[in-house]
Amino acid sequence: MNNLTNKFNKTFFYYITFIFITAVFWLYQKHNVGNDSTISEWIINYQGGFTRRGFIGEICFHIAAFFDLSLRYVIFLFQSFLYLIYSILIYFFIKNVPKNTLTIIAIFSPVFLLYPLAEAEVLARKEIFLYVGFIIFLNLSTLKYSKNIPLIYIFFIFPLLCLIYEPFIFFFSYAIFVILIQNSTDSIKKLILKILLSFSSSFVVLILIPLNPISIENHLLMANSLLNNFGEICYMSCAALGDRTSVGIQFYYVYTKVTIEVIFRYSIILLVGFLPLLILFFNSKLKIKLNLKKSPIIKWIISKNFLLIIFILFMPSLILFSAMGDWGRVVNMSYTFPILIFIYLIKNNLITVDNKISVFDDFYQNKRKIFIILFIIFAFGWNQKTALTGDVSTNSLYKIIYNTSKRVFEFDGIRLFQESPIIKFHKKYIE
């Protein structure tokens, strides 16, 4: 292990630990807030009949009812445990991987791990299930396991993830890519058959969801069940489930919010936030031993620059920008899957990275102070807001630490500054 990787492992451990502890703290702080976005999404359930995104809410509903607990407290426990699993998985998945400075910069991009903490309303939203499920899938897609294990995993687990958060379909392309890589010596017919069979259960679920929109009467049953059993009001995401019952309504809602300013802002966010990863993709190429006669499609894929491949995989997620108002979350999801794929390829020695990117290592070695300043500005100085109409936020890490400290220690920097002896002296004797 080189010195850079060793330093990264230590720093990354502290970084993930900080994110996890702070995330759980804020999940607890906001789990009883009446207008919290995360809770409103988690209280959706099947008490009024089958509906999209109700699977995990139904589980929480029954656990809370069985043990006579607050529904919000049960949700908080689920969220905290899920964040713990995610933190452990992401740490061990990324640990020991970075061998160059640019990969480290990409991992610390503000649109990746820090974003949900910078925008607390995004904490433990349902996409975290997708991240956990996908990392487990990538861990199973190695030479240590049979090639059939990931296919079986997709067949049984991906439908559950779709029941929790159906936009997962727009990221299936990354799982299909892994299947293509892992089964690269198979014929095209065999590859297509494997993909269709493994995803068949997910497609059934994804067909059932739009064919069974919740009716006004059933939505009222769900709302009444929440109110009668837990005193909970069906609000925000839960209420929107009854208002936006069709895909067309959802697209129209986003259409009314989009402006030239919004498109320009998010174009810059995507460019800046993705830039280190894009440079890595541009300077990378797949290396796979395969039977080219049996797999002409794979031959075509690996002959191209990896940036083109990742762009093809990325394209389905663009649909989410026209279907979701929370563009900040879309950016986070759109970044998480490709960087996980890149790390997977590095871990399994399936990709080569050109030595041209060593210029970033040289800059770190020769201009370390300047590099650190620029790195801090890039990684911790900004983040996208949640809603597409929100402007870019600044000083994200500082605000996380300041706001957390203020809650923990009842610390108020402005008040302390105003009450400092110097300020008091100035007010009394100079003014």
C-alpha positions as CSV (number, residue, x, y, z in Angstrom):
1,M,0.0,0.0,0.0
2,N,1.5,3.3,-1.0
3,N,1.7,6.3,1.4
4,L,-1.0,8.2,-0.4
5,T,-3.5,5.3,0.0
6,N,-2.6,4.9,3.6
7,K,-3.2,8.5,4.4
8,F,-6.5,8.4,2.5
9,N,-7.7,5.4,4.5
10,K,-7.2,7.2,7.8
11,T,-8.7,10.4,6.6
12,F,-11.6,8.6,4.9
13,F,-12.4,6.7,8.1
14,Y,-12.6,9.9,10.1
15,Y,-14.7,11.5,7.3
16,I,-17.2,8.6,7.2
17,T,-17.4,8.5,11.0
18,F,-18.1,12.2,11.1
19,I,-20.8,11.9,8.5
20,F,-22.5,9.0,10.2
21,I,-22.5,10.4,13.8
22,T,-23.6,13.8,12.5
23,A,-26.3,12.2,10.3
24,V,-27.7,10.2,13.2
25,F,-27.7,13.3,15.4
26,W,-29.7,15.3,12.8
27,L,-32.0,12.4,12.1
28,Y,-32.9,12.4,15.8
29,Q,-33.2,16.2,15.9
30,K,-35.7,16.3,13.0
31,H,-37.6,13.0,13.4
32,N,-40.3,14.8,15.4
33,V,-40.4,17.9,13.2
34,G,-43.9,18.2,11.8
35,N,-42.9,19.2,8.3
36,D,-39.8,17.0,7.8
37,S,-39.5,15.7,4.2
38,T,-37.8,12.4,5.1
39,I,-40.5,11.4,7.5
40,S,-43.3,12.3,5.1
41,E,-41.8,10.0,2.5
42,W,-41.4,7.1,5.0
43,I,-44.9,7.2,6.3
44,I,-46.4,6.1,3.0
45,N,-47.9,2.6,3.5
46,Y,-50.3,0.0,2.1
47,Q,-53.2,0.7,4.6
48,G,-55.2,2.1,1.8
49,G,-54.1,-0.6,-0.6
50,F,-51.0,-1.1,-2.9
51,T,-49.2,2.1,-3.9
52,R,-45.8,3.2,-5.0
53,R,-43.1,3.7,-2.3
54,G,-45.2,2.2,0.4
55,F,-43.3,-1.0,1.2
56,I,-40.9,0.2,3.9
57,G,-43.6,2.4,5.4
58,E,-45.9,-0.6,5.8
59,I,-43.1,-2.4,7.6
60,C,-42.5,0.5,9.9
61,F,-46.3,0.8,10.5
62,H,-46.7,-2.7,11.7
63,I,-43.6,-2.7,13.9
64,A,-44.7,0.5,15.5
65,A,-48.2,-0.9,16.0
66,F,-47.0,-4.2,17.4
67,F,-44.6,-2.8,19.9
68,D,-46.8,0.2,20.7
69,L,-44.1,2.7,19.7
70,S,-44.2,6.1,18.0
71,L,-44.1,5.6,14.2
72,R,-41.6,8.4,13.9
73,Y,-39.3,6.8,16.5
74,V,-39.4,3.5,14.6
75,I,-38.6,5.3,11.3
76,F,-35.7,7.1,13.1
77,L,-34.3,3.7,14.2
78,F,-34.6,2.3,10.7
79,Q,-32.9,5.4,9.2
80,S,-30.0,5.3,11.7
81,F,-29.4,1.6,11.2
82,L,-29.6,2.0,7.4
83,Y,-27.1,4.9,7.6
84,L,-24.8,2.7,9.7
85,I,-24.9,-0.1,7.1
86,Y,-24.3,2.4,4.3
87,S,-21.3,4.0,6.1
88,I,-19.7,0.6,6.8
89,L,-20.3,-0.6,3.2
90,I,-19.0,2.6,1.6
91,Y,-15.9,2.7,3.8
92,F,-14.8,-0.9,3.1
93,F,-15.8,-0.6,-0.6
94,I,-13.7,2.5,-1.2
95,K,-10.9,1.7,1.3
96,N,-7.5,0.9,-0.3
97,V,-8.7,1.9,-3.8
98,P,-7.3,5.4,-4.4
99,K,-3.8,5.2,-5.9
100,N,-3.8,8.8,-7.2
101,T,-4.8,12.2,-6.1
102,L,-7.6,12.7,-8.7
103,T,-9.5,9.7,-7.5
104,I,-9.4,11.1,-4.0
105,I,-10.8,14.4,-5.2
106,A,-13.6,12.6,-7.0
107,I,-14.5,10.7,-3.8
108,F,-14.7,14.0,-1.8
109,S,-16.9,15.7,-4.4
110,P,-19.6,17.7,-2.6
111,V,-22.3,16.1,-4.8
112,F,-21.5,12.7,-3.3
113,L,-21.3,11.7,0.4
114,L,-21.4,15.1,2.1
115,Y,-24.5,16.3,0.2
116,P,-27.2,14.6,2.3
117,L,-25.7,16.1,5.4
118,A,-25.3,19.5,3.9
119,E,-29.0,19.5,3.0
120,A,-30.5,17.8,6.1
121,E,-34.0,17.4,4.4
122,V,-32.3,14.8,2.1
123,L,-30.9,12.7,5.0
124,A,-32.0,9.1,4.7
125,R,-34.3,9.6,1.8
126,K,-35.2,6.4,0.1
127,E,-32.4,6.5,-2.4
128,I,-30.1,5.3,0.4
129,F,-31.7,1.9,0.0
130,L,-30.6,1.9,-3.6
131,Y,-27.0,2.7,-2.7
132,V,-26.9,0.0,-0.1
133,G,-28.4,-2.5,-2.4
134,F,-26.1,-1.6,-5.3
135,I,-22.9,-1.8,-3.2
136,I,-23.9,-5.3,-2.1
137,F,-24.6,-6.2,-5.7
138,L,-21.1,-5.0,-6.7
139,N,-19.5,-6.9,-3.8
140,L,-21.2,-10.0,-5.0
141,S,-20.1,-9.4,-8.6
142,T,-16.5,-10.5,-8.1
143,L,-14.4,-13.6,-9.0
144,K,-14.9,-14.8,-5.4
145,Y,-18.6,-15.7,-6.2
146,S,-20.3,-17.6,-8.9
147,K,-21.5,-15.5,-11.9
148,N,-25.1,-16.6,-11.1
149,I,-25.1,-15.1,-7.6
150,P,-25.5,-11.5,-8.8
151,L,-28.2,-12.6,-11.2
152,I,-30.1,-14.3,-8.4
153,Y,-29.6,-11.2,-6.2
154,I,-31.1,-9.0,-8.9
155,F,-34.1,-11.2,-9.3
156,F,-35.0,-11.2,-5.6
157,I,-33.7,-7.9,-4.2
158,F,-34.1,-5.4,-7.1
159,P,-37.9,-5.7,-7.1
160,L,-37.9,-4.9,-3.3
161,L,-35.8,-1.8,-4.0
162,C,-38.3,-0.8,-6.7
163,L,-41.2,-1.1,-4.3
164,I,-39.3,1.2,-1.9
165,Y,-38.2,3.7,-4.6
166,E,-39.2,3.0,-8.2
167,P,-36.8,5.6,-9.9
168,F,-34.3,2.8,-9.4
169,I,-35.2,1.7,-12.9
170,F,-33.2,4.7,-14.3
171,F,-30.0,3.2,-12.8
172,F,-30.5,-0.4,-14.0
173,S,-28.1,0.4,-16.8
174,Y,-25.2,0.2,-14.4
175,A,-26.1,-3.2,-13.1
176,I,-26.6,-4.4,-16.7
177,F,-23.1,-3.1,-17.5
178,V,-21.7,-5.2,-14.7
179,I,-23.5,-8.3,-16.0
180,L,-22.0,-7.7,-19.4
181,I,-18.5,-7.3,-18.0
182,Q,-18.8,-10.4,-15.7
183,N,-20.2,-12.5,-18.5
184,S,-18.2,-11.1,-21.3
185,T,-17.3,-14.5,-22.8
186,D,-20.9,-15.4,-23.3
187,S,-22.8,-15.1,-26.6
188,I,-25.1,-12.2,-27.2
189,K,-28.2,-14.4,-27.0
190,K,-27.0,-15.9,-23.7
191,L,-26.3,-12.4,-22.3
192,I,-29.7,-11.1,-23.3
193,L,-31.4,-14.1,-21.8
194,K,-29.5,-13.7,-18.5
195,I,-30.4,-10.0,-18.3
196,L,-34.1,-10.5,-19.2
197,L,-34.5,-13.3,-16.6
198,S,-32.7,-11.6,-13.8
199,F,-34.7,-8.3,-14.3
200,S,-38.0,-10.0,-15.1
201,S,-39.3,-9.7,-11.5
202,S,-38.3,-6.0,-11.3
203,F,-40.1,-5.3,-14.6
204,V,-43.3,-7.0,-13.2
205,V,-43.2,-4.7,-10.2
206,L,-42.5,-1.6,-12.4
207,I,-45.5,-2.4,-14.6
208,L,-47.8,-2.9,-11.6
209,I,-46.9,0.4,-10.0
210,P,-48.3,2.7,-12.8
211,L,-51.2,0.4,-13.5
212,N,-52.3,0.7,-9.8
213,P,-52.3,4.4,-8.9
214,I,-53.8,5.1,-5.5
215,S,-57.4,6.4,-5.7
216,I,-58.7,9.4,-3.7
217,E,-60.7,7.0,-1.6
218,N,-57.7,4.7,-0.9
219,H,-55.4,7.6,-0.2
220,L,-58.0,8.9,2.4
221,L,-58.0,5.4,4.0
222,M,-54.2,5.6,4.3
223,A,-54.3,9.1,5.7
224,N,-57.0,8.1,8.2
225,S,-55.1,5.0,9.3
226,L,-52.0,7.2,10.1
227,L,-54.1,9.7,12.0
228,N,-56.1,7.1,14.0
229,N,-53.2,4.8,14.9
230,F,-50.4,7.3,15.4
231,G,-51.9,10.8,15.2
232,E,-49.8,11.4,12.1
233,I,-51.0,13.7,9.3
234,C,-50.3,12.6,5.7
235,Y,-48.4,15.6,4.5
236,M,-45.8,16.6,1.8
237,S,-44.6,13.4,0.0
238,C,-47.4,11.4,1.5
239,A,-50.0,14.0,0.4
240,A,-48.4,14.4,-3.0
241,L,-49.0,10.7,-3.6
242,G,-52.7,11.6,-3.9
243,D,-52.2,14.8,-5.9
244,R,-49.8,13.5,-8.6
245,T,-51.3,10.2,-9.5
246,S,-50.1,10.1,-13.1
247,V,-46.7,10.5,-14.8
248,G,-48.1,13.4,-16.9
249,I,-49.0,15.4,-13.9
250,Q,-45.5,14.9,-12.5
251,F,-43.8,16.0,-15.7
252,Y,-46.1,19.1,-16.0
253,Y,-45.2,20.0,-12.4
254,V,-41.5,20.0,-13.2
255,Y,-42.1,21.8,-16.5
256,T,-43.7,24.8,-14.7
257,K,-40.6,25.2,-12.5
258,V,-37.8,25.0,-15.1
259,T,-36.3,28.2,-16.4
260,I,-33.1,29.1,-18.3
261,E,-31.5,30.1,-15.0
262,V,-32.2,26.7,-13.5
263,I,-30.8,24.9,-16.5
264,F,-27.7,27.0,-16.5
265,R,-27.2,26.7,-12.7
266,Y,-27.4,22.9,-12.8
267,S,-25.3,22.6,-15.9
268,I,-22.5,24.3,-13.9
269,I,-23.2,22.1,-10.9
270,L,-22.9,19.0,-13.0
271,L,-19.8,20.2,-14.7
272,V,-17.9,21.2,-11.6
273,G,-19.2,18.4,-9.3
274,F,-18.5,15.7,-11.9
275,L,-15.3,17.2,-13.3
276,P,-12.7,15.0,-11.4
277,L,-14.7,11.9,-12.3
278,L,-15.1,12.9,-15.9
279,I,-11.3,13.4,-16.2
280,L,-10.8,9.9,-14.8
281,F,-13.3,8.4,-17.2
282,F,-11.7,10.2,-20.2
283,N,-8.3,8.8,-19.2
284,S,-9.5,5.2,-18.6
285,K,-10.1,2.2,-20.7
286,L,-11.5,-1.2,-19.9
287,K,-9.3,-4.3,-20.0
288,I,-11.1,-7.5,-20.3
289,K,-10.0,-11.0,-21.6
290,L,-12.9,-12.3,-23.7
291,N,-13.8,-14.3,-26.7
292,L,-14.4,-11.5,-29.3
293,K,-16.1,-13.8,-31.8
294,K,-18.8,-14.6,-29.3
295,S,-19.2,-11.1,-28.0
296,P,-19.0,-8.4,-30.7
297,I,-21.1,-6.1,-28.6
298,I,-18.5,-6.2,-25.8
299,K,-15.7,-5.7,-28.4
300,W,-17.4,-2.5,-29.5
301,I,-17.8,-1.3,-25.9
302,I,-14.3,-1.8,-24.7
303,S,-12.8,-0.3,-27.9
304,K,-14.2,3.1,-26.9
305,N,-13.1,5.7,-24.4
306,F,-14.7,4.9,-21.0
307,L,-16.2,8.4,-20.9
308,L,-18.5,7.3,-23.8
309,I,-19.5,4.1,-22.0
310,I,-20.4,6.0,-18.8
311,F,-22.3,8.6,-20.8
312,I,-24.5,5.8,-22.3
313,L,-25.1,4.4,-18.8
314,F,-25.8,7.9,-17.5
315,M,-28.4,8.8,-20.1
316,P,-31.5,7.1,-18.5
317,S,-31.0,9.1,-15.3
318,L,-31.5,12.3,-17.3
319,I,-35.2,11.4,-17.4
320,L,-35.3,12.0,-13.7
321,F,-34.6,15.7,-14.3
322,S,-37.9,16.0,-16.1
323,A,-39.8,13.9,-13.6
324,M,-38.5,15.1,-10.2
325,G,-38.5,18.5,-8.6
326,D,-35.7,17.6,-6.3
327,W,-32.8,18.1,-8.8
328,G,-30.3,18.2,-6.0
329,R,-31.1,14.6,-5.2
330,V,-31.0,13.6,-8.8
331,V,-27.5,15.0,-9.1
332,N,-26.5,13.0,-6.0
333,M,-27.9,9.8,-7.4
334,S,-26.5,10.5,-10.9
335,Y,-23.0,10.8,-9.4
336,T,-23.2,8.0,-6.8
337,F,-23.8,5.2,-9.3
338,P,-21.0,6.0,-11.8
339,I,-18.4,6.6,-9.1
340,L,-19.3,3.2,-7.5
341,I,-18.9,1.6,-10.9
342,F,-15.5,3.2,-11.4
343,I,-14.3,2.0,-7.9
344,Y,-15.7,-1.5,-8.7
345,L,-13.6,-1.6,-11.9
346,I,-10.5,-0.4,-10.1
347,K,-11.0,-3.0,-7.3
348,N,-11.3,-5.8,-9.7
349,N,-8.5,-4.7,-12.0
350,L,-10.9,-4.3,-15.0
351,I,-9.8,-0.8,-16.0
352,T,-6.5,1.0,-16.7
353,V,-6.0,4.7,-15.9
354,D,-3.6,6.7,-18.1
355,N,-0.6,8.1,-16.4
356,K,-1.5,11.6,-17.7
357,I,-3.5,12.2,-14.5
358,S,-0.2,12.1,-12.6
359,V,-0.1,15.8,-13.2
360,F,-2.5,16.1,-10.2
361,D,-0.1,14.1,-8.1
362,D,2.7,16.4,-9.1
363,F,0.6,19.5,-8.3
364,Y,-0.1,18.0,-4.8
365,Q,3.6,17.3,-4.2
366,N,5.0,20.6,-5.5
367,K,2.2,23.1,-4.7
368,R,0.7,21.4,-1.6
369,K,-0.6,24.6,0.2
370,I,-2.3,25.8,-3.0
371,F,-3.7,22.4,-3.6
372,I,-5.1,22.1,-0.1
373,I,-6.8,25.5,-0.4
374,L,-8.4,24.6,-3.8
375,F,-9.4,21.1,-2.5
376,I,-11.1,22.6,0.5
377,I,-13.0,25.1,-1.6
378,F,-14.1,22.3,-4.1
379,A,-15.0,19.6,-1.6
380,F,-16.4,21.6,1.3
381,G,-17.1,25.1,0.1
382,W,-20.4,24.5,-1.8
383,N,-23.3,22.1,-2.6
384,Q,-26.4,22.0,-4.6
385,K,-29.8,22.7,-2.9
386,T,-32.5,20.1,-2.9
387,A,-35.2,21.7,-5.0
388,L,-34.5,22.7,-8.6
389,T,-35.5,26.3,-7.8
390,G,-32.9,26.6,-5.0
391,D,-29.6,28.5,-5.5
392,V,-26.2,27.0,-4.8
393,S,-25.3,26.8,-1.1
394,T,-21.9,27.8,0.2
395,N,-19.6,26.8,3.1
396,S,-21.3,23.4,3.5
397,L,-18.8,21.8,5.9
398,Y,-18.6,25.0,8.0
399,K,-22.4,25.2,8.3
400,I,-22.7,21.5,9.2
401,I,-20.1,21.9,12.0
402,Y,-21.5,25.2,13.2
403,N,-25.2,24.2,13.2
404,T,-24.4,20.9,14.9
405,S,-22.3,22.6,17.5
406,K,-25.0,25.1,18.1
407,R,-27.5,22.3,18.8
408,V,-25.1,20.1,20.9
409,F,-23.5,22.9,23.0
410,E,-26.3,25.5,22.7
411,F,-23.6,27.5,21.0
412,D,-24.4,30.7,19.1
413,G,-21.4,32.3,17.5
414,I,-23.1,35.6,16.7
415,R,-24.4,35.9,20.3
416,L,-21.0,35.1,21.8
417,F,-19.3,37.5,19.4
418,Q,-21.8,40.3,20.4
419,E,-21.2,39.6,24.1
420,S,-17.4,39.4,23.9
421,P,-15.4,41.8,26.2
422,I,-14.0,43.6,23.2
423,I,-17.4,44.3,21.7
424,K,-18.8,45.4,25.1
425,F,-15.9,47.7,25.5
426,H,-16.4,49.1,22.1
427,K,-20.1,49.8,22.7
428,K,-19.5,51.3,26.1
429,Y,-16.5,53.6,25.6
430,I,-16.1,54.2,21.9
431,E,-19.6,54.5,20.5
